[in-house]
Amino acid sequence: MAASATALLLQLRWVRQHISQVSIKTSCDHLPCALCFALENGQPCLRNLKMDELSHQITGEALFNANVFWHVLEKQPVVTLENGRTWRFERTAMDIDRQRVYQLIGTDVTERARLNRELAEDNRRLDALNRRLRSYIRNVQALAREKELLSAKVRIHDELGHALLRTRQYLSDGRGAVEDIRASWQQNIRLLLGEGIDVAPAGSFRQLLNAAQAIGVAIDRR
């Protein structure tokens, strides 16, 4: 029994210190990713427990044929399981000892998928905000145009009223200058024709005189 115990200890020590099929399988089973190596016909030659677990959750059975499993995933290699975890699968072809071997890896991308969803949601909110801003800008531009149009109408109204008042005063008692009244009517005609105003603005004192004359006030300057 002592000899058997010694042999067992030596064997365990040898296993721990040397790479074997068992040590490789144990190491693969402890990987956080899902891993499978399969021959060209789909027969697995090495797969870990996580790959079997995912195969059960995706197809309902263990991974007996890697080609069949990949055929299920090929069009949609990113899968979200019922438990909310998201896995991304990749298949790579390798040549080992003149034999084609396929490596199939599944990586947990749950956190990345969550960030992508949040980014997509943020982008949707930004798009909605941009649409509202563009609508707001259009409304502001429309309001600005309406304000300009209203201001032009008020100005035309004031200019016409001013010209009518000066004309009436001139016709009633001869107050005002004929040339100024004629220029005022020419300016109003241009406004009504949409040609704008190209008459040079008068000085402040001249404007004061015109306004005083329009309401019948005499200004005596010394």
C-alpha positions in Angstrom: 0.0 0.0 0.0 2.9 2.3 0.8 4.3 1.6 -2.6 0.9 2.2 -4.3 0.6 5.5 -2.4 4.1 6.6 -3.4 3.3 5.7 -7.1 0.1 7.7 -7.0 1.8 10.7 -5.6 4.5 10.5 -8.2 1.9 10.2 -10.9 0.0 13.2 -9.6 3.2 15.2 -9.5 4.0 14.1 -13.0 0.6 15.2 -14.2 1.0 18.6 -12.5 4.4 19.1 -14.1 3.7 17.8 -17.6 1.2 18.7 -20.3 -1.2 15.9 -21.1 -4.6 15.5 -22.7 -6.3 15.7 -19.3 -4.4 18.9 -18.3 -5.3 20.5 -21.7 -9.0 19.6 -21.2 -9.0 20.8 -17.7 -7.4 24.1 -18.7 -9.9 24.6 -21.5 -12.8 23.9 -19.2 -11.7 26.7 -16.9 -11.5 29.3 -19.7 -14.1 32.1 -19.5 -14.8 31.7 -23.3 -16.4 28.9 -25.1 -13.9 26.9 -27.2 -14.1 24.1 -29.7 -11.7 22.5 -32.1 -13.3 20.4 -34.8 -12.2 18.4 -37.9 -13.3 19.4 -41.4 -16.3 17.0 -41.2 -17.5 18.8 -38.0 -16.4 16.1 -35.5 -15.1 17.9 -32.3 -11.7 16.9 -31.2 -11.7 19.3 -28.2 -14.4 21.3 -26.6 -14.8 22.8 -23.2 -17.8 22.8 -20.8 -18.8 26.3 -21.7 -19.2 25.4 -25.4 -21.4 22.4 -24.5 -23.5 24.6 -22.1 -24.0 27.3 -24.8 -24.9 24.6 -27.4 -27.6 23.2 -25.1 -29.0 26.7 -24.6 -28.9 27.6 -28.3 -29.8 24.3 -30.0 -31.2 22.2 -27.2 -28.4 19.6 -27.4 -24.7 19.1 -26.8 -22.3 20.0 -29.5 -21.8 16.8 -31.5 -21.1 18.4 -34.9 -19.4 21.7 -35.0 -20.5 22.3 -38.6 -24.1 22.0 -37.8 -23.7 24.3 -34.8 -21.9 26.9 -36.9 -24.6 26.6 -39.6 -27.1 27.8 -36.9 -24.9 30.7 -35.9 -23.4 31.7 -39.3 -26.0 34.2 -40.3 -26.4 35.7 -36.8 -23.1 35.1 -34.9 -24.2 37.3 -32.0 -26.7 35.6 -29.8 -28.6 36.9 -26.7 -29.7 34.1 -24.5 -32.7 33.9 -22.2 -30.6 34.7 -19.2 -29.7 38.1 -20.8 -26.1 37.2 -21.6 -24.9 38.0 -25.1 -22.3 35.8 -26.9 -20.4 36.4 -30.1 -19.1 33.4 -32.1 -16.2 33.2 -34.6 -14.8 30.4 -36.6 -11.3 30.2 -37.9 -9.7 27.6 -40.2 -6.3 26.3 -39.4 -4.0 23.7 -40.9 -2.3 21.4 -38.3 -0.2 18.6 -39.5 -1.5 18.9 -43.0 -5.1 18.6 -41.7 -7.7 21.3 -41.8 -9.0 22.1 -38.3 -11.7 24.7 -37.4 -11.5 26.7 -34.2 -14.8 27.9 -32.9 -14.7 30.5 -30.1 -17.6 32.1 -28.2 -16.9 35.3 -26.3 -19.2 37.0 -23.7 -19.9 40.4 -25.1 -22.8 41.3 -22.8 -21.2 44.5 -21.5 -20.3 45.6 -25.0 -23.8 44.8 -26.3 -25.3 46.9 -23.4 -23.0 49.8 -24.3 -24.0 49.5 -28.0 -27.7 49.6 -27.0 -27.2 52.6 -24.8 -25.2 54.3 -27.6 -28.0 53.5 -30.1 -30.6 54.9 -27.7 -28.5 58.1 -27.2 -28.2 58.4 -31.0 -32.0 58.1 -31.3 -32.5 60.8 -28.7 -29.9 63.0 -30.4 -31.6 62.5 -33.8 -35.0 63.5 -32.2 -33.3 66.5 -30.6 -31.8 67.5 -33.9 -35.2 67.2 -35.6 -36.7 69.4 -33.0 -33.9 72.0 -33.3 -34.3 72.0 -37.1 -38.0 72.6 -36.7 -37.4 75.3 -34.1 -34.9 77.0 -36.5 -37.5 76.9 -39.3 -40.1 78.4 -37.0 -37.7 81.1 -35.9 -36.9 81.9 -39.5 -40.6 82.0 -40.4 -41.2 84.3 -37.4 -38.3 86.5 -38.4 -39.8 86.8 -41.9 -43.2 87.6 -40.6 -41.7 90.2 -38.2 -39.8 91.8 -41.1 -42.9 91.7 -43.3 -44.9 93.3 -40.5 -42.2 95.9 -39.9 -42.2 96.7 -43.6 -46.0 97.1 -43.6 -45.9 99.4 -40.5 -43.2 101.4 -42.2 -45.1 101.8 -45.4 -48.2 102.7 -43.4 -46.2 105.3 -41.5 -44.6 106.7 -44.6 -47.9 107.0 -46.4 -49.5 108.6 -43.4 -46.7 111.0 -43.2 -46.8 111.9 -46.9 -50.6 112.3 -46.7 -50.4 114.6 -43.7 -47.7 116.8 -45.2 -49.7 117.0 -48.5 -52.9 118.0 -46.7 -51.0 120.6 -44.7 -49.5 122.0 -47.9 -52.8 122.0 -49.7 -54.6 123.6 -46.8 -52.3 126.4 -45.8 -49.1 126.1 -47.9 -46.9 124.7 -45.2 -44.0 122.5 -46.2 -41.6 122.3 -49.2 -43.0 121.0 -52.4 -39.8 119.2 -53.3 -39.7 117.4 -49.9 -43.4 116.3 -50.4 -42.7 115.1 -54.0 -39.6 113.2 -52.7 -41.7 111.6 -50.0 -44.3 110.4 -52.5 -41.6 109.0 -54.8 -40.2 107.2 -51.8 -43.6 105.7 -51.0 -44.1 104.7 -54.6 -40.8 102.8 -54.5 -41.8 101.1 -51.3 -45.1 100.0 -52.8 -43.3 98.7 -55.9 -40.9 96.8 -53.7 -37.9 98.7 -54.8 -36.9 99.7 -51.3 -35.5 103.0 -50.2 -32.4 104.5 -51.7 -32.8 108.0 -50.4 -30.0 109.1 -48.2 -31.2 109.5 -44.6 -31.6 113.0 -43.3 -29.6 114.4 -40.4 -31.1 114.3 -36.9 -32.1 117.9 -36.9 -33.6 117.6 -40.4 -35.7 114.6 -39.2 -36.8 116.7 -36.2 -37.9 119.6 -38.5 -39.8 117.1 -40.8 -41.5 115.5 -37.8 -42.4 119.0 -36.4 -43.8 120.2 -39.8 -45.8 117.0 -40.1 -47.7 117.8 -36.9 -47.9 121.6 -37.4 -45.2 122.6 -34.9 -42.8 125.4 -35.7 -39.2 125.3 -34.5 -37.3 128.4 -34.0 -33.6 127.8 -33.7 -31.1 130.5 -32.6 
